[in-house]
Amino acid sequence: MRIGFSEAATPFESASQTARVETEDWAGTNMFCLNCGCPRLNRYTANKPVADLYCTECGDQYELKSQSRAFGRKVMDGAYETKINRLRSDTSPNLILLQYNRKRRTVENLKVVPRYFFVPQAIERRAPLSLTARRAGWVGSNILLDRIPASGQIAVIQSGIVRNRSHVLEEWNRLRFIQEKRGDARGWLLEVMRCLQNMGQSDFSLADVYCFEQELAAVYPRNNNVRPKIRQQLQVLRDGGFLEFLGNGRYRLR
């Protein structure tokens, strides 16, 4: 995988339009499929809602977001209803987050978020466009990256260095157990994962996780049994190989 864009610069007046075309061209030439390991992704020839690239081997789709600055906690996305409908049908694409260096025309950082890490609480509804706007009333969305566990943001390129492909695929594959869950079951699992990783320590106790009880109750206000749900998710994470049970109510992140 090369980190530089094509040598022939795309002649557009707008710098952002030039960057969009060049990053899409780069992804279609250099990116591989994290789901099956296919060495190349194909670009859709026409505008397709949500997705930009796809794998001819396994059919997985990818949405590409690129910018010159580091990604913050929010990423602007497309129509809110389209995004939510794809979540409900479990057909959301994987998300590629590409940060580039405009001057060097290279990829600086690149992460991929598996599609099954997107749940409704990670999608924010934007205010409708004003009546004077060209698309008056249109409602967009934001992807809330801070609602996605750190383990679900898999680095492919870090500070201009391409990571070993086998290590990237290994990280992807160890998370596959999550896609077996649906609806709120997946949402609960990801919320607990996010809480665990936000603790910033590899070893922890059940009591440590209970400290997030109020936060989780705010996400699922209709659930009156938050602590049993926490214990249930820890068991799922243990069975999936994400956690190691040490005994006496203690766990370790693997």
N, C-alpha and C positions, 0 to 999 in steps of 0.2 A: 504494500500500500504506500503510495506517495502522498505527501501532505500538500504539495504545490498545485495550484490551479493550472489549467491548460495554458501553454505558452502564448497562444493567440488570444489577446484580450478581446472581450466582446464589446463592440462599439455602441454603447448606449449613452445618452446624455445624462441620465440619472445614475448616480453612483449606487444607489440602493437597487435599482433594476439590474445594473451590471453585476452586482454582488449576488443577487438572487439567481440569475442565469448561470453564473460561474459556479456557485455552490451546488446547484442542481446538477450541472454537468459533472462536477467533481464526484458527487455522490453516486451518480449513475455509472461512473467509470471505476471508482475505487472501493465503494462500500460492499461488504459481503453480508449475507443473511445470517443473523445471529441465531435464528430459529433452527436452521438446518445445516448451516455451514457452506451453502452455495457461494462460490467466489464472487458473484456479481449480482447486483440488483438492476432491474430494468425500470426506466422511467415511463410513466403513463404518457401517451402521445397527446391526449386532450385533457383539459381541466376536469378533475375528478373531485367531488366533494371529500374533503378531509385528507385523502391519501395522495402521495406524490410518486412513490416507487413501489415495486412489488417483486417478489421472488418467483421465478418460473418453476422452481422445484417444489416448494411447499405451499405457495400461494399467499404467504404472509405479506401484509402491506405495511408501508412505512410512510409517515408524515415527516417532512423535513422543515425544521425551523432553524434559521441561520441569522446571525448578527455579529457585529464587530466587537461589541462589549460583552462582558461576562453576563450570563443569565442570572437574573434575580429570582425572587420568590414567585413572580407571575410571568406567564408567557401568553401573549395575545393569540387567540385562535379564531376559528371560523364561527359559523352560525351556531347559536346555543342549542336550538332544537335538534339540528342535525347531529351535533356531538352527543347529546343525551340519548337520542334514538339509537345511535350506534352502540352506546354503552348498554342499553337495555337489550339489544340483540346480540351483545358480546362480539361485535364485529369491528371494534375500534382498531385502528392501525397502531403499530409500534411507533414511538416518537424518537426522531433523531434530533438532538440539540447540537448544532454546529457553531462554534465560535471561530471566526477567521481574523487574520491580520490583513487589513486593507492594503497597507503599504507593501508588505512582502508577498501578498496574494497567496497565503498559505493557511492551512487549517491549524489552529492553535489548540483547541480542545474539542472533543466530540464525545457525547454520551448518548446512550440509547435506553429508553424506558420501555420495557415490555408492555404490550397492550393490556394485559390483565392486571396492571397496576393502576389502571384508571377506573375510578369509582366516582359516583356523583359528588361526594364531598371534595373531590380534587378538581371539580369544574365549577367556575364562578360565572354567574350570569351578569353580563354587562348591561348598562342602561341602554334603552332603545335610542337609535339615532333621532335627532331632532326633526321636526316637520320640514325644516328648510334644507335638510340634507338630501343628496341625490337618492339615497336608499332610505327614505324616511321610515322610521319605525322598525328598521332592521335591528335584531338583537344578536350581538356577538357573545363570545365567551372568553374566559381566561383559564389557562391551566395553572393550578396552584402547585408549584413544585415543592413547596414546603409541606404539603400534605402527602407527598410520596416518600416512602422510606428511602434512606440513602442507598440501601442495597439494591433498590429498583432503578437506580440511575447508573448504569454500567458504562464505565469509561472505556473507550476504544483508543482515543488519542489524548494524552495529557501533556500540556506545556510543549507541544510540538513533537512529542515522542510517541510513536506508535506502539501500543502494547502488544504483547505476544498473543496471537490469535487464539491459541489453544486455551490460554488463561481466560480470555474474554468469553469463549464458548462454555468453559467450565462454570464461570459465574452465572451465565444465563441458564444453563441446564439445572443447576442446583435450586433454582427458583420455580421450576416447572410445577411443583406440587400446588402452587397458589392458583393456577388456572383451573384446577379441578373444582374450586369453590365458586359459588354463584351468589349474586345479590348481596344481601346483608352479611352472609357468612364470609364472603370475600372482603367486604368492607371492614368488618370487625377484625379480621386477621391482619389486614394492612395497617389499621389504626394501632393495634397492639405492637406490630413490628416497628412502626414509626416511633412510638413511645419508648420502646426498648433501646433503639439506636440513639434517641435524643438524650438518654441518660449519660452517654459518653463513657460507659464502663462495660467491660466484657463480662464480668461476674456480677451477679445481682441476686436478690432474694425476692420471694413472692411479695413480701411487704413493700419492697421498693416499687414494684409494679402497681400495687394498690394505691400508690401516691397519685396515679393518673386517673383514679376513679371518677372524680368530678369532671375532668376533661372529657373522658369517654362518655359519661352520662350526658354531657352537653351535645355530643355528636348524635347520640341515640337516646333522646329524651323519653321515648316510650318504653324503654327497657328498664325494669326495676330490679334486675339481677345482674348488675355490672360485674361484681366480683366473680360469680360463677362463669360469666362469659370470658373474663380474663383468664381464669384457670383453663377453660376449654381451649382458648387460642394458644396458650403455652403448650398444651399437649399436642395440638396440631403442628406447631412449629418444631416441637421435639421430634415428632414422628416424621416430619419432612426433612430432618437433618439440619435445620437452621439453628436449633438450640441443643445443648447437652444438659441433661438433668444430673445434678451433682448429689442429690439427696438432701433431706432435711430442709426442703423448700428453697433450695438454691439452684441457680441455673448459670450457664455460660453460653455466650454467643459464639457460634463457630465461625 
